[in-house]
């Protein structure tokens, strides 16, 4: 049984407590540096300290790679970390908060909605953009109710995603 099957039987607060315990356990047991994200060969020069840092939570590797490439093409944006599930993301984000979290709602082993709620409780000023491909209108309402700053449908493509990220981050 995976977490998505278990979630309906659990109260949301119980699930959040489990995520927090997993994040604490992961942070204590994993002292290794997160893997480096390769820069595309055609990326524009980026000046240190001027980019906004994006943390990406996406369980599909091809989609994650596409999103990283779209973000890294922008001279003022950079991907500072990636995770495939909410517990791993929560631990990494809490240890070094980015400027924005870009998270899928439907993750294989966890819920992006619960991640958003947990992040909103712990880091109220953090910009959070939720994404999905499925039941977009319904999921957008759920994501905003959970505390997402903004929403982007994966079907809208990379230009729209970058526009939503820019709209959600405070520049300057």
Buried (B, 14 or more C-beta within 10 A) or exposed (E): EEBEEEBEEEEEEEBBEBBBEBBBEBBEEEEEEBEEBEEEEEBEEBEEEEBBBBBBBBBBEEBBBBBBBBBBBBEEBBBBBBBBBBBBBBBBBBEEBBBBBBBBBBBEEBBBBBBBBBBBEBBEEBBBBBBBBEEBEEBBEBBBEBBBBBBBBBEEEBEEBBEBBBEBBEEE
